Amino acid sequence: MRQFLLPLLLSLVLGSCTPALHRQAAPRPWLRYYHREQRKHERERRRTVKANITWSKL
């Protein structure tokens, strides 16, 4: 059962990432939320990296 479920899930995930599908379909709200979270994590990571650099220079 699991051997069948995994490729199906993978194909769904990969299929939803195609640009052609993105143009004709409205962007999903969970996708927007996911990207917002990613940006938040990215900002957080950049801040910590910057702080680490300043600390290492001391």
A tleap script that builds the chain and sets N, CA, C and O, in Angstrom:
source leaprc.protein.ff14SB
mol = sequence {
  NMET ARG GLN PHE LEU LEU PRO LEU LEU LEU
  SER LEU VAL LEU GLY SER CYS THR PRO ALA
  LEU HIE ARG GLN ALA ALA PRO ARG PRO TRP
  LEU ARG TYR TYR HIE ARG GLU GLN ARG LYS
  HIE GLU ARG GLU ARG ARG ARG THR VAL LYS
  ALA ASN ILE THR TRP SER LYS CLEU
}
set mol.1.N position { 0.838 -1.209 0.000 }
set mol.1.CA position { 0.000 0.000 0.000 }
set mol.1.C position { 0.873 1.259 0.000 }
set mol.1.O position { 0.635 2.196 -0.762 }
set mol.2.N position { 1.876 1.261 0.861 }
set mol.2.CA position { 2.723 2.444 0.973 }
set mol.2.C position { 3.570 2.648 -0.289 }
set mol.2.O position { 3.819 3.779 -0.707 }
set mol.3.N position { 4.010 1.528 -0.892 }
set mol.3.CA position { 4.819 1.629 -2.109 }
set mol.3.C position { 4.040 2.305 -3.228 }
set mol.3.O position { 4.617 2.966 -4.091 }
set mol.4.N position { 2.727 2.132 -3.203 }
set mol.4.CA position { 1.895 2.745 -4.234 }
set mol.4.C position { 1.581 4.202 -3.889 }
set mol.4.O position { 1.454 5.049 -4.774 }
set mol.5.N position { 1.461 4.476 -2.606 }
set mol.5.CA position { 1.028 5.802 -2.170 }
set mol.5.C position { 2.125 6.851 -2.358 }
set mol.5.O position { 1.844 8.002 -2.694 }
set mol.6.N position { 3.367 6.445 -2.138 }
set mol.6.CA position { 4.471 7.403 -2.189 }
set mol.6.C position { 4.677 8.005 -3.580 }
set mol.6.O position { 4.765 9.228 -3.692 }
set mol.7.N position { 4.759 7.195 -4.652 }
set mol.7.CA position { 4.912 7.801 -5.989 }
set mol.7.C position { 3.726 8.668 -6.384 }
set mol.7.O position { 3.883 9.672 -7.079 }
set mol.8.N position { 2.539 8.273 -5.936 }
set mol.8.CA position { 1.344 9.056 -6.243 }
set mol.8.C position { 1.446 10.443 -5.608 }
set mol.8.O position { 1.162 11.456 -6.248 }
set mol.9.N position { 1.850 10.471 -4.353 }
set mol.9.CA position { 2.007 11.731 -3.638 }
set mol.9.C position { 3.087 12.584 -4.296 }
set mol.9.O position { 2.933 13.795 -4.452 }
set mol.10.N position { 4.180 11.930 -4.677 }
set mol.10.CA position { 5.293 12.631 -5.307 }
set mol.10.C position { 4.867 13.246 -6.634 }
set mol.10.O position { 5.214 14.384 -6.949 }
set mol.11.N position { 4.102 12.466 -7.410 }
set mol.11.CA position { 3.643 12.972 -8.706 }
set mol.11.C position { 2.678 14.146 -8.514 }
set mol.11.O position { 2.671 15.087 -9.308 }
set mol.12.N position { 1.868 14.084 -7.458 }
set mol.12.CA position { 0.954 15.191 -7.168 }
set mol.12.C position { 1.738 16.458 -6.832 }
set mol.12.O position { 1.423 17.546 -7.313 }
set mol.13.N position { 2.760 16.297 -6.002 }
set mol.13.CA position { 3.565 17.449 -5.588 }
set mol.13.C position { 4.301 18.035 -6.784 }
set mol.13.O position { 4.328 19.252 -6.967 }
set mol.14.N position { 4.900 17.165 -7.601 }
set mol.14.CA position { 5.648 17.644 -8.761 }
set mol.14.C position { 4.713 18.225 -9.810 }
set mol.14.O position { 5.054 19.195 -10.488 }
set mol.15.N position { 3.537 17.632 -9.942 }
set mol.15.CA position { 2.577 18.112 -10.927 }
set mol.15.C position { 2.045 19.490 -10.582 }
set mol.15.O position { 1.727 20.274 -11.477 }
set mol.16.N position { 1.944 19.796 -9.297 }
set mol.16.CA position { 1.405 21.094 -8.888 }
set mol.16.C position { 2.433 22.205 -9.061 }
set mol.16.O position { 2.097 23.385 -8.962 }
set mol.17.N position { 3.691 21.832 -9.321 }
set mol.17.CA position { 4.745 22.838 -9.440 }
set mol.17.C position { 4.976 23.289 -10.876 }
set mol.17.O position { 5.799 24.173 -11.116 }
set mol.18.N position { 4.266 22.699 -11.836 }
set mol.18.CA position { 4.503 23.056 -13.235 }
set mol.18.C position { 3.997 24.468 -13.506 }
set mol.18.O position { 2.912 24.835 -13.056 }
set mol.19.N position { 4.781 25.270 -14.244 }
set mol.19.CA position { 4.396 26.662 -14.499 }
set mol.19.C position { 3.138 26.795 -15.349 }
set mol.19.O position { 2.375 27.747 -15.182 }
set mol.20.N position { 2.915 25.843 -16.263 }
set mol.20.CA position { 1.733 25.912 -17.120 }
set mol.20.C position { 0.465 25.804 -16.279 }
set mol.20.O position { -0.519 26.499 -16.530 }
set mol.21.N position { 0.500 24.935 -15.291 }
set mol.21.CA position { -0.656 24.754 -14.424 }
set mol.21.C position { -0.854 25.999 -13.559 }
set mol.21.O position { -1.978 26.360 -13.211 }
set mol.22.N position { 0.250 26.636 -13.226 }
set mol.22.CA position { 0.181 27.799 -12.349 }
set mol.22.C position { -0.473 28.981 -13.038 }
set mol.22.O position { -1.163 29.776 -12.400 }
set mol.23.N position { -0.254 29.097 -14.353 }
set mol.23.CA position { -0.814 30.240 -15.077 }
set mol.23.C position { -2.326 30.182 -15.166 }
set mol.23.O position { -3.001 31.208 -15.075 }
set mol.24.N position { -2.865 28.961 -15.346 }
set mol.24.CA position { -4.311 28.876 -15.563 }
set mol.24.C position { -5.096 28.736 -14.258 }
set mol.24.O position { -6.288 29.038 -14.213 }
set mol.25.N position { -4.432 28.282 -13.209 }
set mol.25.CA position { -5.132 28.084 -11.942 }
set mol.25.C position { -4.832 29.244 -10.996 }
set mol.25.O position { -3.752 29.834 -11.030 }
set mol.26.N position { -5.806 29.551 -10.162 }
set mol.26.CA position { -5.589 30.585 -9.152 }
set mol.26.C position { -4.602 30.063 -8.110 }
set mol.26.O position { -4.668 28.892 -7.736 }
set mol.27.N position { -3.692 30.910 -7.635 }
set mol.27.CA position { -2.742 30.467 -6.623 }
set mol.27.C position { -3.461 30.059 -5.342 }
set mol.27.O position { -4.316 30.785 -4.835 }
set mol.28.N position { -3.108 28.915 -4.842 }
set mol.28.CA position { -3.784 28.397 -3.651 }
set mol.28.C position { -3.366 29.186 -2.409 }
set mol.28.O position { -2.198 29.553 -2.276 }
set mol.29.N position { -4.295 29.446 -1.512 }
set mol.29.CA position { -3.968 30.220 -0.303 }
set mol.29.C position { -2.920 29.540 0.569 }
set mol.29.O position { -2.104 30.212 1.199 }
set mol.30.N position { -2.937 28.195 0.608 }
set mol.30.CA position { -1.931 27.513 1.442 }
set mol.30.C position { -0.550 27.688 0.859 }
set mol.30.O position { 0.446 27.711 1.582 }
set mol.31.N position { -0.494 27.815 -0.498 }
set mol.31.CA position { 0.793 28.005 -1.150 }
set mol.31.C position { 1.362 29.375 -0.790 }
set mol.31.O position { 2.549 29.522 -0.499 }
set mol.32.N position { 0.475 30.377 -0.817 }
set mol.32.CA position { 0.899 31.738 -0.468 }
set mol.32.C position { 1.377 31.779 0.979 }
set mol.32.O position { 2.394 32.397 1.293 }
set mol.33.N position { 0.623 31.109 1.857 }
set mol.33.CA position { 0.997 31.060 3.267 }
set mol.33.C position { 2.348 30.387 3.441 }
set mol.33.O position { 3.184 30.822 4.232 }
set mol.34.N position { 2.544 29.292 2.667 }
set mol.34.CA position { 3.798 28.544 2.747 }
set mol.34.C position { 4.968 29.427 2.330 }
set mol.34.O position { 6.022 29.422 2.967 }
set mol.35.N position { 4.768 30.192 1.243 }
set mol.35.CA position { 5.838 31.065 0.778 }
set mol.35.C position { 6.130 32.163 1.786 }
set mol.35.O position { 7.283 32.545 1.986 }
set mol.36.N position { 5.071 32.671 2.423 }
set mol.36.CA position { 5.255 33.710 3.431 }
set mol.36.C position { 6.077 33.171 4.600 }
set mol.36.O position { 6.974 33.840 5.114 }
set mol.37.N position { 5.744 31.927 5.012 }
set mol.37.CA position { 6.494 31.295 6.093 }
set mol.37.C position { 7.953 31.118 5.695 }
set mol.37.O position { 8.860 31.346 6.495 }
set mol.38.N position { 8.167 30.704 4.439 }
set mol.38.CA position { 9.532 30.511 3.955 }
set mol.38.C position { 10.316 31.816 4.019 }
set mol.38.O position { 11.464 31.843 4.463 }
set mol.39.N position { 9.678 32.902 3.567 }
set mol.39.CA position { 10.344 34.203 3.610 }
set mol.39.C position { 10.677 34.602 5.040 }
set mol.39.O position { 11.737 35.164 5.314 }
set mol.40.N position { 9.746 34.298 5.954 }
set mol.40.CA position { 9.960 34.626 7.360 }
set mol.40.C position { 11.182 33.882 7.891 }
set mol.40.O position { 12.033 34.454 8.572 }
set mol.41.N position { 11.247 32.576 7.558 }
set mol.41.CA position { 12.383 31.772 8.008 }
set mol.41.C position { 13.678 32.289 7.388 }
set mol.41.O position { 14.729 32.310 8.030 }
set mol.42.N position { 13.578 32.707 6.124 }
set mol.42.CA position { 14.758 33.215 5.420 }
set mol.42.C position { 15.269 34.483 6.108 }
set mol.42.O position { 16.470 34.629 6.340 }
set mol.43.N position { 14.348 35.400 6.433 }
set mol.43.CA position { 14.738 36.623 7.149 }
set mol.43.C position { 15.391 36.293 8.479 }
set mol.43.O position { 16.418 36.860 8.852 }
set mol.44.N position { 14.760 35.352 9.186 }
set mol.44.CA position { 15.274 34.955 10.492 }
set mol.44.C position { 16.692 34.399 10.363 }
set mol.44.O position { 17.581 34.722 11.152 }
set mol.45.N position { 16.879 33.553 9.344 }
set mol.45.CA position { 18.184 32.929 9.140 }
set mol.45.C position { 19.226 33.982 8.786 }
set mol.45.O position { 20.358 33.928 9.268 }
set mol.46.N position { 18.842 34.944 7.939 }
set mol.46.CA position { 19.774 35.986 7.537 }
set mol.46.C position { 20.203 36.807 8.745 }
set mol.46.O position { 21.370 37.173 8.887 }
set mol.47.N position { 19.230 37.091 9.619 }
set mol.47.CA position { 19.522 37.868 10.820 }
set mol.47.C position { 20.519 37.127 11.702 }
set mol.47.O position { 21.471 37.715 12.215 }
set mol.48.N position { 20.284 35.810 11.874 }
set mol.48.CA position { 21.184 35.036 12.733 }
set mol.48.C position { 22.569 34.958 12.116 }
set mol.48.O position { 23.570 35.019 12.831 }
set mol.49.N position { 22.641 34.824 10.789 }
set mol.49.CA position { 23.941 34.779 10.119 }
set mol.49.C position { 24.677 36.090 10.330 }
set mol.49.O position { 25.869 36.098 10.635 }
set mol.50.N position { 23.966 37.199 10.168 }
set mol.50.CA position { 24.564 38.513 10.358 }
set mol.50.C position { 25.086 38.659 11.788 }
set mol.50.O position { 26.190 39.153 12.016 }
set mol.51.N position { 24.266 38.216 12.742 }
set mol.51.CA position { 24.660 38.296 14.149 }
set mol.51.C position { 25.889 37.432 14.402 }
set mol.51.O position { 26.792 37.828 15.139 }
set mol.52.N position { 25.922 36.246 13.785 }
set mol.52.CA position { 27.066 35.356 13.973 }
set mol.52.C position { 28.337 35.979 13.412 }
set mol.52.O position { 29.411 35.852 14.000 }
set mol.53.N position { 28.212 36.650 12.277 }
set mol.53.CA position { 29.383 37.285 11.670 }
set mol.53.C position { 29.901 38.387 12.579 }
set mol.53.O position { 31.107 38.492 12.804 }
set mol.54.N position { 28.988 39.219 13.110 }
set mol.54.CA position { 29.425 40.313 13.977 }
set mol.54.C position { 30.047 39.773 15.257 }
set mol.54.O position { 31.012 40.338 15.771 }
set mol.55.N position { 29.490 38.674 15.772 }
set mol.55.CA position { 30.055 38.099 16.988 }
set mol.55.C position { 31.435 37.513 16.727 }
set mol.55.O position { 32.328 37.605 17.569 }
set mol.56.N position { 31.603 36.907 15.549 }
set mol.56.CA position { 32.892 36.274 15.266 }
set mol.56.C position { 33.977 37.325 15.039 }
set mol.56.O position { 35.160 37.043 15.227 }
set mol.57.N position { 33.581 38.535 14.636 }
set mol.57.CA position { 34.572 39.592 14.406 }
set mol.57.C position { 35.070 40.185 15.718 }
set mol.57.O position { 36.156 40.763 15.754 }
set mol.58.N position { 34.318 40.059 16.769 }
set mol.58.CA position { 34.718 40.633 18.057 }
set mol.58.C position { 35.919 39.911 18.644 }
set mol.58.O position { 36.385 40.268 19.725 }
savepdb mol mol.pdb
quit
